[in-house]
Amino acid sequence: MVQRGQPQFETPPGTPEFYADAVNIETQLYSSTLHLGELRPGQPQLDKVIIKVSPPMMKVLGLILSKHARDYEHNIGKIPLPNALLHDLGLEDLIE
């Protein structure tokens, strides 16, 4: 779905595509680094891709992801998250 004011993107053939069910984020003064990967039982996260963004892009990305999650829940249904996960990530106070 293309949002208002959002540019259209063309994906060239052969563009890599990755599945991620884990993220680690490092934040420094002038950038943030997102390590997207997969969880493997009993082993460390396997990074599939590392993305570096500026602080403004990090904030915009967070807002866009929150909007898409709200739209998904409005149109399809609540996305369940285990309380233990929210606690481990320190997000209890941020979830409705």
QUIURJO-V603805 format. One record per backbone hydrogen bond with DSSP energy under -0.5 kcal/mol. NH is the residue of the N-H (numbers start at 1). CO is the residue of the C=O. If there is no record, write none. Layout:
# QUIURJO-V603805
NH;CO
NH;CO
This chain:
# QUIURJO-V603805
6;3
12;10
15;12
21;37
22;37
24;35
26;33
28;31
32;53
33;26
34;32
34;51
35;24
35;33
36;34
36;49
37;22
38;46
40;43
43;40
46;38
47;45
48;36
49;36
51;34
53;32
58;54
59;55
60;56
61;57
62;58
63;59
64;60
65;61
66;62
67;63
68;64
69;65
70;66
71;67
72;68
73;69
74;70
75;71
76;72
77;72
80;78
86;82
87;83
88;84
89;85
90;87
91;86
92;86
94;91
95;91
95;92
